[in-house]
């Protein structure tokens, strides 16, 4: 599950973020050479903002996230994420600085699994039990979000995707 956190140990300037303990891969400059094929993405409505320009500026905020490693040996070590023709390959298990619009793509990547169980007594009205499960394709943690609206935005995006 993704965990949103708006608090940090000390004040952090997103442009000059530096942590001596771990390296941060910076995907905000647009000069990263690892971009592959471009993908098109649909951006959700601007519910936290009345003004479209404010919302677009908000979606360009740099955030620091960690995409968790998983126990599945077949899981890809890097994840492709793209928005409107701009895309990156993001590694798991490292702190990554990237713009909010890419974090939205990760948060919306929630597959839905539907399972139907049948009761031995088919004459019952509730003979079919349908269960739906939704989870993140790429679980991640927000390490730094410069906006106080960030946690509210992330909860809304993840709730919409269910």
NUSEPA-927233 format. One record per residue: residue number from 1; x, y, z negated of N, C-alpha, C in turn; residue in three letters. Coordinates in steps of 0.1 Angstrom, whole numbers, padded with zeros to 4 digits. Layout:
REM residues N
pos; n.u; n.v; n.w; ca.u; ca.v; ca.w; c.u; c.v; c.w; code
NUM; X; Y; Z; X; Y; Z; X; Y; Z; ALA
...
//
This chain:
REM residues 162
pos; n.u; n.v; n.w; ca.u; ca.v; ca.w; c.u; c.v; c.w; code
1; 0008; -0012; 0000; 0000; 0000; 0000; 0009; 0012; 0000; UNK
2; 0005; 0023; 0007; 0012; 0035; 0007; 0010; 0043; -0006; UNK
3; 0020; 0049; -0011; 0019; 0056; -0023; 0023; 0071; -0020; UNK
4; 0014; 0080; -0022; 0016; 0094; -0020; 0021; 0100; -0033; UNK
5; 0031; 0109; -0032; 0036; 0115; -0044; 0040; 0129; -0040; UNK
6; 0035; 0139; -0047; 0038; 0153; -0044; 0049; 0158; -0054; UNK
7; 0053; 0150; -0063; 0063; 0155; -0073; 0076; 0149; -0070; UNK
8; 0087; 0157; -0073; 0100; 0152; -0071; 0108; 0156; -0084; UNK
9; 0120; 0149; -0086; 0128; 0152; -0098; 0132; 0166; -0099; UNK
10; 0135; 0172; -0088; 0140; 0186; -0088; 0135; 0193; -0076; UNK
11; 0135; 0206; -0075; 0130; 0213; -0063; 0138; 0209; -0051; UNK
12; 0132; 0206; -0040; 0138; 0202; -0028; 0134; 0210; -0016; UNK
13; 0144; 0215; -0009; 0141; 0222; 0003; 0142; 0212; 0015; UNK
14; 0131; 0211; 0022; 0129; 0200; 0032; 0140; 0202; 0043; UNK
15; 0144; 0214; 0046; 0154; 0216; 0057; 0168; 0212; 0052; UNK
16; 0171; 0213; 0040; 0184; 0210; 0034; 0184; 0198; 0025; UNK
17; 0174; 0189; 0026; 0173; 0178; 0017; 0185; 0169; 0018; UNK
18; 0191; 0167; 0006; 0203; 0158; 0005; 0202; 0150; -0008; UNK
19; 0205; 0138; -0007; 0205; 0129; -0018; 0217; 0121; -0018; UNK
20; 0226; 0123; -0027; 0239; 0116; -0027; 0238; 0101; -0028; UNK
21; 0227; 0096; -0034; 0225; 0082; -0036; 0222; 0074; -0024; UNK
22; 0214; 0080; -0015; 0210; 0073; -0003; 0211; 0083; 0009; UNK
23; 0214; 0077; 0021; 0214; 0085; 0033; 0199; 0087; 0038; UNK
24; 0197; 0098; 0044; 0184; 0100; 0050; 0185; 0102; 0065; UNK
25; 0179; 0094; 0073; 0179; 0096; 0087; 0170; 0107; 0091; UNK
26; 0174; 0117; 0098; 0167; 0129; 0102; 0161; 0128; 0116; UNK
27; 0147; 0127; 0116; 0140; 0126; 0129; 0133; 0139; 0132; UNK
28; 0136; 0150; 0125; 0129; 0163; 0127; 0135; 0172; 0137; UNK
29; 0148; 0170; 0141; 0155; 0179; 0150; 0152; 0177; 0165; UNK
30; 0146; 0165; 0169; 0143; 0163; 0182; 0155; 0159; 0191; UNK
31; 0167; 0157; 0184; 0179; 0153; 0192; 0182; 0138; 0190; UNK
32; 0174; 0131; 0183; 0177; 0117; 0181; 0177; 0109; 0194; UNK
33; 0188; 0101; 0196; 0189; 0095; 0209; 0183; 0081; 0210; UNK
34; 0176; 0076; 0199; 0170; 0063; 0199; 0156; 0062; 0204; UNK
35; 0151; 0073; 0210; 0137; 0073; 0214; 0136; 0064; 0227; UNK
36; 0125; 0056; 0227; 0123; 0048; 0239; 0111; 0053; 0247; UNK
37; 0103; 0044; 0252; 0091; 0049; 0260; 0082; 0057; 0252; UNK
38; 0075; 0067; 0258; 0066; 0076; 0251; 0053; 0069; 0250; UNK
39; 0045; 0073; 0239; 0032; 0068; 0237; 0023; 0080; 0234; UNK
40; 0010; 0079; 0237; 0001; 0090; 0235; -0007; 0087; 0222; UNK
41; -0010; 0097; 0214; -0017; 0094; 0201; -0028; 0104; 0200; UNK
42; -0039; 0101; 0194; -0050; 0109; 0191; -0049; 0115; 0177; UNK
43; -0048; 0128; 0175; -0047; 0134; 0162; -0061; 0136; 0156; UNK
44; -0062; 0133; 0144; -0076; 0135; 0137; -0079; 0149; 0135; UNK
45; -0092; 0152; 0132; -0097; 0165; 0130; -0090; 0172; 0118; UNK
46; -0090; 0185; 0118; -0083; 0193; 0108; -0092; 0196; 0095; UNK
47; -0096; 0186; 0088; -0105; 0188; 0077; -0100; 0196; 0065; UNK
48; -0087; 0196; 0063; -0081; 0204; 0052; -0079; 0218; 0056; UNK
49; -0081; 0221; 0069; -0079; 0235; 0074; -0091; 0239; 0082; UNK
50; -0094; 0252; 0081; -0104; 0258; 0090; -0098; 0263; 0103; UNK
51; -0086; 0266; 0103; -0079; 0272; 0115; -0070; 0261; 0122; UNK
52; -0072; 0259; 0135; -0065; 0249; 0142; -0050; 0251; 0142; UNK
53; -0046; 0264; 0142; -0031; 0267; 0142; -0025; 0263; 0129; UNK
54; -0032; 0265; 0118; -0028; 0261; 0104; -0026; 0246; 0104; UNK
55; -0036; 0239; 0109; -0035; 0224; 0109; -0023; 0219; 0117; UNK
56; -0021; 0225; 0129; -0010; 0220; 0137; 0003; 0223; 0131; UNK
57; 0004; 0234; 0124; 0016; 0238; 0116; 0018; 0227; 0105; UNK
58; 0007; 0224; 0098; 0008; 0214; 0087; 0013; 0201; 0092; UNK
59; 0008; 0197; 0104; 0012; 0184; 0110; 0027; 0184; 0114; UNK
60; 0033; 0195; 0115; 0048; 0196; 0118; 0056; 0196; 0106; UNK
61; 0050; 0196; 0094; 0058; 0196; 0081; 0067; 0184; 0081; UNK
62; 0080; 0186; 0077; 0089; 0175; 0075; 0086; 0168; 0062; UNK
63; 0085; 0155; 0062; 0083; 0146; 0050; 0095; 0136; 0050; UNK
64; 0097; 0131; 0038; 0106; 0120; 0036; 0098; 0108; 0032; UNK
65; 0100; 0097; 0039; 0093; 0084; 0036; 0102; 0073; 0036; UNK
66; 0098; 0061; 0031; 0105; 0049; 0032; 0095; 0038; 0037; UNK
67; 0098; 0032; 0048; 0090; 0021; 0053; 0095; 0008; 0046; UNK
68; 0087; 0002; 0038; 0091; -0010; 0030; 0095; -0021; 0039; UNK
69; 0105; -0029; 0034; 0108; -0042; 0040; 0098; -0052; 0035; UNK
70; 0096; -0062; 0043; 0086; -0072; 0040; 0093; -0086; 0040; UNK
71; 0086; -0096; 0034; 0091; -0109; 0033; 0090; -0117; 0045; UNK
72; 0082; -0113; 0055; 0079; -0120; 0067; 0092; -0119; 0076; UNK
73; 0098; -0131; 0078; 0111; -0132; 0086; 0108; -0127; 0101; UNK
74; 0096; -0127; 0105; 0093; -0124; 0119; 0089; -0109; 0121; UNK
75; 0089; -0102; 0110; 0085; -0087; 0110; 0097; -0080; 0117; UNK
76; 0094; -0070; 0125; 0104; -0062; 0132; 0112; -0054; 0122; UNK
77; 0125; -0053; 0123; 0133; -0044; 0114; 0132; -0030; 0117; UNK
78; 0127; -0026; 0129; 0124; -0012; 0132; 0109; -0011; 0137; UNK
79; 0103; 0000; 0135; 0089; 0002; 0139; 0089; 0014; 0149; UNK
80; 0082; 0012; 0160; 0080; 0022; 0171; 0069; 0031; 0166; UNK
81; 0071; 0044; 0166; 0060; 0053; 0163; 0061; 0065; 0173; UNK
82; 0050; 0069; 0179; 0050; 0079; 0188; 0037; 0088; 0188; UNK
83; 0039; 0101; 0191; 0028; 0110; 0192; 0030; 0119; 0204; UNK
84; 0020; 0119; 0213; 0020; 0127; 0225; 0033; 0127; 0233; UNK
85; 0038; 0116; 0235; 0050; 0114; 0244; 0063; 0115; 0236; UNK
86; 0063; 0119; 0223; 0075; 0119; 0215; 0075; 0107; 0206; UNK
87; 0086; 0099; 0207; 0086; 0087; 0199; 0099; 0083; 0193; UNK
88; 0099; 0075; 0182; 0111; 0071; 0176; 0110; 0057; 0172; UNK
89; 0121; 0050; 0170; 0122; 0037; 0164; 0127; 0039; 0150; UNK
90; 0118; 0036; 0140; 0121; 0039; 0126; 0125; 0026; 0118; UNK
91; 0137; 0026; 0111; 0141; 0014; 0104; 0134; 0013; 0091; UNK
92; 0133; 0000; 0087; 0127; -0003; 0074; 0137; -0002; 0063; UNK
93; 0133; 0001; 0051; 0142; 0001; 0039; 0151; 0013; 0038; UNK
94; 0149; 0024; 0046; 0158; 0035; 0045; 0149; 0048; 0044; UNK
95; 0154; 0058; 0037; 0147; 0070; 0036; 0148; 0077; 0049; UNK
96; 0137; 0082; 0054; 0136; 0088; 0067; 0129; 0102; 0066; UNK
97; 0135; 0112; 0072; 0128; 0125; 0073; 0122; 0126; 0087; UNK
98; 0108; 0128; 0088; 0102; 0130; 0100; 0089; 0138; 0098; UNK
99; 0084; 0143; 0109; 0072; 0152; 0108; 0060; 0144; 0105; UNK
100; 0051; 0151; 0098; 0038; 0145; 0093; 0030; 0138; 0103; UNK
101; 0030; 0143; 0116; 0022; 0137; 0126; 0026; 0122; 0129; UNK
102; 0039; 0119; 0126; 0044; 0105; 0128; 0039; 0097; 0115; UNK
103; 0039; 0103; 0104; 0034; 0096; 0092; 0020; 0092; 0093; UNK
104; 0012; 0101; 0100; -0002; 0098; 0102; -0004; 0086; 0111; UNK
105; 0005; 0084; 0121; 0004; 0072; 0129; 0007; 0059; 0121; UNK
106; 0016; 0060; 0112; 0019; 0048; 0103; 0007; 0046; 0094; UNK
107; 0001; 0056; 0088; -0010; 0055; 0079; -0023; 0050; 0086; UNK
108; -0024; 0053; 0099; -0036; 0048; 0106; -0034; 0034; 0112; UNK
109; -0022; 0029; 0111; -0020; 0015; 0116; -0024; 0005; 0106; UNK
110; -0037; 0002; 0106; -0044; -0007; 0096; -0052; -0017; 0103; UNK
111; -0047; -0029; 0105; -0055; -0039; 0112; -0066; -0044; 0103; UNK
112; -0077; -0048; 0109; -0089; -0053; 0101; -0090; -0068; 0104; UNK
113; -0090; -0076; 0094; -0092; -0090; 0095; -0106; -0094; 0090; UNK
114; -0113; -0101; 0098; -0127; -0105; 0095; -0127; -0120; 0094; UNK
115; -0133; -0125; 0083; -0134; -0139; 0081; -0148; -0143; 0078; UNK
116; -0153; -0153; 0084; -0167; -0157; 0082; -0167; -0171; 0075; UNK
117; -0173; -0172; 0064; -0174; -0185; 0057; -0189; -0189; 0058; UNK
118; -0191; -0202; 0061; -0205; -0207; 0061; -0208; -0216; 0049; UNK
119; -0220; -0214; 0044; -0224; -0222; 0033; -0228; -0236; 0038; UNK
120; -0227; -0246; 0030; -0231; -0259; 0034; -0246; -0260; 0037; UNK
121; -0254; -0251; 0030; -0268; -0251; 0031; -0272; -0240; 0042; UNK
122; -0273; -0244; 0054; -0275; -0234; 0065; -0289; -0228; 0065; UNK
123; -0298; -0233; 0057; -0312; -0228; 0056; -0313; -0216; 0048; UNK
124; -0303; -0213; 0040; -0303; -0201; 0031; -0302; -0188; 0039; UNK
125; -0308; -0178; 0034; -0307; -0165; 0042; -0293; -0160; 0042; UNK
126; -0285; -0162; 0031; -0271; -0157; 0030; -0261; -0169; 0033; UNK
127; -0264; -0177; 0043; -0256; -0188; 0047; -0242; -0184; 0052; UNK
128; -0241; -0172; 0057; -0229; -0167; 0063; -0223; -0156; 0054; UNK
129; -0211; -0158; 0049; -0204; -0148; 0041; -0193; -0142; 0050; UNK
130; -0195; -0129; 0053; -0185; -0122; 0061; -0176; -0113; 0052; UNK
131; -0163; -0115; 0053; -0154; -0107; 0045; -0144; -0100; 0054; UNK
132; -0143; -0087; 0051; -0134; -0079; 0059; -0122; -0074; 0050; UNK
133; -0110; -0076; 0055; -0098; -0071; 0048; -0090; -0061; 0057; UNK
134; -0086; -0051; 0051; -0078; -0041; 0058; -0066; -0038; 0050; UNK
135; -0055; -0036; 0056; -0042; -0033; 0050; -0033; -0026; 0060; UNK
136; -0022; -0021; 0055; -0012; -0014; 0063; -0004; -0024; 0071; UNK
137; -0002; -0021; 0084; 0007; -0028; 0092; 0022; -0026; 0087; UNK
138; 0024; -0014; 0084; 0038; -0010; 0080; 0037; -0002; 0066; UNK
139; 0037; -0010; 0055; 0036; -0003; 0042; 0047; 0007; 0040; UNK
140; 0044; 0019; 0035; 0054; 0029; 0033; 0051; 0037; 0021; UNK
141; 0062; 0044; 0016; 0061; 0053; 0004; 0065; 0067; 0008; UNK
142; 0057; 0077; 0003; 0061; 0090; 0005; 0071; 0095; -0006; UNK
143; 0083; 0098; -0002; 0093; 0102; -0012; 0093; 0117; -0014; UNK
144; 0089; 0125; -0004; 0088; 0139; -0005; 0078; 0145; 0005; UNK
145; 0069; 0153; 0000; 0059; 0160; 0008; 0059; 0175; 0004; UNK
146; 0062; 0184; 0013; 0063; 0198; 0009; 0050; 0205; 0006; UNK
147; 0039; 0199; 0010; 0026; 0205; 0009; 0018; 0200; -0003; UNK
148; 0011; 0209; -0011; 0002; 0204; -0021; -0010; 0197; -0016; UNK
149; -0013; 0200; -0003; -0025; 0193; 0003; -0021; 0179; 0009; UNK
150; -0008; 0175; 0008; -0004; 0163; 0014; -0010; 0150; 0008; UNK
151; -0011; 0149; -0005; -0017; 0137; -0010; -0032; 0135; -0007; UNK
152; -0039; 0147; -0007; -0053; 0147; -0003; -0055; 0143; 0012; UNK
153; -0046; 0148; 0020; -0046; 0145; 0035; -0043; 0130; 0037; UNK
154; -0033; 0125; 0030; -0030; 0111; 0032; -0041; 0101; 0028; UNK
155; -0047; 0105; 0016; -0059; 0096; 0012; -0070; 0096; 0022; UNK
156; -0073; 0108; 0028; -0084; 0109; 0038; -0080; 0101; 0050; UNK
157; -0068; 0103; 0055; -0064; 0096; 0067; -0065; 0081; 0065; UNK
158; -0060; 0076; 0054; -0060; 0061; 0052; -0075; 0056; 0050; UNK
159; -0083; 0064; 0044; -0097; 0061; 0042; -0105; 0060; 0055; UNK
160; -0102; 0070; 0064; -0108; 0070; 0077; -0105; 0058; 0086; UNK
161; -0093; 0053; 0083; -0088; 0042; 0092; -0094; 0028; 0088; UNK
162; -0101; 0027; 0077; -0106; 0014; 0072; -0118; 0011; 0080; UNK
//
